[in-house]
Amino acid sequence: MNAHEIALIGPDGLPPLRSHWEELWSEVADASPFQSPAWLLPWAEVYAPGRCIAAALWRGQRLAALVPAFAWNGELLLAGTGPSDHASALFAPGTEYAAPALLRALTKSAAEGLARIDLQQLPKDSPFAKAGPDDMAGGMERSDSSVVLALDGDSGMANVSNRTRSNWRYSVRRLQRKGATIDLVPDEQAAAGQADLERLHSMRWQAEGEEGVLSNSLARRHLCRAVPQLAAVGLLRMHRVRLDGQTVGILFAMRGAKSTCYYLSGFDPALAKLSLGTALVGTAIARAAAEGCAEFDFLRGQEGYKNRWGGKDRPTFRRVINVLAQARAAAFA
């Protein structure tokens, strides 16, 4: 590769890129697990088979930026759109300037009839959000907010109310008195942990007359592939409560560069009075703090319990670029 060369990668070229992709992920100070190949390659297999491509910036033999995307119904979207809570593009420090050129490369490669580019779940400092109108026209709008707890102090809970901390410690002690254990699912048991998550998540929501996220077959297939891959690269954080030899509560989180992201959980509704959710969330927060994370990210959704744990809203943004309008303007310029 030449220095600072932009290359287009087709669907078959993404899996062989894994080692370069993982190395790039490790260079990005605030990299999210949603940007890792362990999350996105399974996503591509399930949600966009044969349709996921990427624009890459190379510095010699080193991958310096990567924008995986796919075309759908006349739109170009970032890979992971839908089940991912953060945008998928990765930029090594000093490569943000390449964002418009990478998008243009993807646009030229997309199928005929591409009408717009829809960039979702962008952080406020995303290179796509900051690119000027001369480089990349298109309006910005506020999108879903994540709820994020800043970790500090004892067990990372300096920003958690005394009452919530007390409730957590009480729920843990009560479970221990009943002979329950709370531990981290070993990486070699990731597949079994995924099966427990699916079972308990469904039980929890069916008890409330709802279906839950994992009623969707695509979501189940994606996590079935992603969970073992996340475990293999050290990003899986799956906490469980075991009672009488059975897993009765489980929390699925993923480790990022500076945050632990809480994605999904489930528990036996017959044991709701034992506050399994409180025990698991507090334990996951304490684990994240012990590992040196700066944040515990509750991700999208404004459920009240997140604020009770001290979480604060952090907006994400959406940028929609009308490709056809830009093409017409260029033609008559």
N, C-alpha and C positions, 0 to 999 in steps of 0.2 A: 504494500500500500504506500502511496505517496503521503507525505505529511499533510495533515488536515484534509483528507479526502472523504467526501460523502459518498456512501455506497447504499444501494437499495438491496434489501435482503428479502427473498421470497419465503413462502411458508416452509419449504423444505430446509431452508438455511437457518431457521431459528433454533431448533434443538442443538445442532453442532456449535452454535454460538454460546452455549451455556457457560463454559468456563470463563470466557471473556466477559460475559454478562455479569457473572458473580463477582469478578474482580472489579468491574466498574461499580457495581452496587456497594462494594466495601469501601470505595473511595468517597462516596457521597455522604456528607456529614449528617444529613437528616433523612437518609434513605428509609423508605417505608417498606414493610414486607409485601405490600401490594405492588411494588416495583420489581420484586425479585423474580427470577425465572422459575423458582419453585412454586410460585403462585400463578404466574402468567402463562407458562407453557401448558400446564393442565387446563387453564382457562381457554387457551387457543384450541386445544384438542376437543373441548366439549362445546364451547359457544360459537367458535368460528373455525371449524375444521377446514383446512385448505385455503382459508381466506385471510389469515393474519400475516402481515408483512411488517417490515421495519425499515426506517432510515437510520443509518449509523454514521457517526463521525469517527474516523480513525486518525490516530497520530502514529504513523508508522504501523507497527503491528499491534498497537494498543487501542482498544475500544475506548473512546473518550466521551461519547454521547450516544444515546439510543432512544428512538421514538417508535415503539411498536403500535400498530394501528390496524384497522380493518374497515372495509367498505360495506355499507348495509343500507339498502333502500335509498340510494342517492346521497348518502352521507359518509363522510370519513370520520371515524371515532377512534379514540385511544383504546388500545387493547385493555381489557379488564372492565370497560364501562358496564355498569350494571351492578355486579356483586362487589366491586372494589370501592373502597371509601376514599381512596386517594389516587390521583392521576399517576399514570404508569411511566412517563418519560423520565429518563435519567441523564443528568449532565454533570460531568466531572467539573471541579472548580476551574473557572476560566473559559469554559466552552459555551456559556449561555448565549453568546453572540450568534451561534449557529442555529438557534431555534427556527427563525424564518426560513432558512435554506433547507433545513430538514423537512419542514412542512411542505415546502414547494416540491421537494423531491417526491414525497408521498402523494401529493396531489397529481403530479404528472403521471404517476404509475397507476393510479386508481382507475377503476372501470369507467368507460364513457358514461356520461349522464350524471357525473358527480355534481351535486348542486351546492353543497355546503360542507364545511368542516365544523364539527361540534366537539369542543374541548371541555370536558366536565371534570369536576372535583379538583380544580386547580388551587394550590395555595396562593396566598396573596403575592408571594415573591417568586412565583413561577416564571421562567423565561418566556413562556407563552403569554402570561399576563402582562409582563413588562415591555414586550416588544412594541415599538412605536407604530403608529398608523402608516407610516411610509413603508415599513417593512411588512406589516401583516395587518390589514384592515379588519375590522370586525368589533362589534360591541362587547363590553364586559358587563356581566350582571352577577349579583350575589346569588349564590346557590345554597345547598344544604350546609349546615354547620355541624362540625364535630364538637363533642364535649370533652374537654381535656383537663385532667388534673395535673397540676405542677407538683412534682414529688420533692419533698424536703422533710427534714427532721426525722424523728423516731418512726421507723417502718415506712418512711415516705409520706406520713400522714399529717404533717404540720398544717396543711390546708384543709384537713377534714375536721368536721365538728367533733367536739368531745363526745357528744351523744352517739354519733355514728361509730366512732372508734370504740366506745364502750359496748355498743351493740355487737360489733364484730367480735370483740374478745369474749363476750358472753356466749355468742353462738358457737364459737370454737370450743370453749370449755364444755358447753352442754353436749356437743357432739362427742367430745373425748370421753365424757362420763358414760356415754352410752356405748363406748367401745369403737366408735368410728375413727377413721384416720383420714387426714387430708394430705395428699401428696401430689407430686408431679408425675404424670404418665411417662414412663420411660420411653425413650425414642424407639426402642425395638418393639414396643407395644402400641405404636401410633395407630395402626390399622384397627386394633381392638378398641382403642380410645375413640376413633371415628365412629365405629359401630355403636358404642355407648352414647355418643353425642346424638346421633340420629335417633336412637330409641328414646332417650330421655327428653330431647327437645320436642319430639312429637307428643309424648305423654303430657308434658307440661302445657302445651297449647291446646291439645284435645280436651283437657280438663276445663278449659275456658271456652270451649266451643269454637275454637279457631284452628287453623291448619299449621301455621308457622312457616318459616323460610324453607325448611327442608322438605316440605310437601312438594316442592318443585323438583322434578327429576333431574334437570340440568344442574341445579345447585347441589344435589346429592352426589351426582357423578363428578362434579368439579372437586368437591371437598374430598371425596374418596381417593382421587388422584393426588390432590395437593397436600393433604396432611402428611403422608409418608415422605414426600419430597421436602417439605418444610422441616420435618424431623431430621432428615439426612444432612441438612446444611445448618442445623442448630437454631432454627428460627421458631420451632414449635414450642408453645408454652400451654400445655393442656393440664389443668388442675382437676382433681377428682376427689369426691368424698366416697369412701367405701365403708359399708356397714354390713355385718354378717356375711362377709365374703362377696358382696355385690356392690357394683358402682351405682350409687343412688343420686349423685349429682356430679355435673361436669361443666367446666368452663374452658372454652377454646380461645386462646389468645396467641398472638404472634409477636416475636421480638423484632423491632426495627433498630436502626442505628442508635437512636436516642429515646425511642418510645416503645412501650409495650402496648399493642392494640388488642382490645377485647372485642372479639367478633361475634361469638355465639355461646349460648349455654343451654342447659336443660337439667331438670331434676324430677324426681318422683313426686308427683303432686300429693300423694298420700303422706308425705313427710314434710309438707309445706310449713308446719308449725315449728320445725327445727331450724328455720331460716338458713337453708342450705345456700341460697344465693348470696346472702350477706357474708357467710363464712368463706365462700369461694372468692368473691370479689375482693374482700379485704386481704385474703392470703395472696391473691394474684398481685395486688398493689404492693404488698410488702416484698414479694419476690422481685418485682420490677425494680424497686428501690435498692434492694440488696445487690442486684446485678449492675447498678450504676446508671439506670435509666433516669432521664430528667423528667419524663412525663408518662402518664398512664392515659391512653387515648380510648375513650368510650365510643368513639366513632359517631356515625350519623344517628339521628333520632333524638327527640327531646323528652325522653322518659324522665320522670321526676327523680328517680333514684340516683341518676347521674349527678344531679346538682346536690343531692344530699351527701354524696361522697366528695363534694368540693369541686366538681368539674365546672369549667367555664366554657362558654360558647366560643368557638373559633370558626369563622366563616370560611367557606371555600367559594370559588368563583367559576363561572362558565363563560366561555368565549365562543361565539358563533360567527363564522366567516362565510359570507355568501360568495361562493366560488363563481357562480354564473354571472352575478352582477359585476364582479371584478374583471372577468374575462370580457364582458361587453364593454366596460369602461376602457380596458386596455386596447380593444379593437378600434375604438373611436378616438383614442388619444392623439 
